[in-house]
Amino acid sequence: MAKSKYFLAFGLLVIGCGFASAQTFGFASTGGGIYCNYIQLSYSGGGLWGGFDNFSVCGGAPYSTISGFSASVSKKSGNAVYGDGVIYGDSIYAASSGEPQDQWTVFTKLKCNKLGKDGHYTGDFGWIGVAAFSGVFGGTSYGYLTCTIPSKTDGDAIMRGPTMGRIKRPKR
């Protein structure tokens, strides 16, 4: 009996810590429409992050794996997105294409953009993704970070696909 109480208390402690450090963000385009995927990040301590890219609303597999680390990107870098956040690798391309060498890497801030009175997001962009296929640069995508999570009932508010777009593998 004492053993059961110990495991129950330990399980509640682990679950409690996991929920306390979890964050969920949606993605909005530069034009304001919401993409169909969203991320669920969990802070593991020591600057390390894990989680899922949930694209169940996109009509595909339910999620891909995320792992990354805390980072700061300087405004001087010339990137569309800069500041403090997380850089993570996302297995979304490999999961959807079946090609393990396909890579989607994202830098995201950890604070949502606000929605202005005119219906457009305000402030600096909140995320940028970089694609590569078989070691060849494939392009970027970026936009605003939103606290709105897409659902199948959002209709026109959702864009046609996930943040990483359609897979366009370079010719070999």
Summary of the structure (lengths in Angstrom):
residues: 172
radius of gyration: 17.6
end to end distance: 63.3
largest distance: 63.3
contacts: 485
relative contact order: 0.20
helix: 20%
strand: 42%
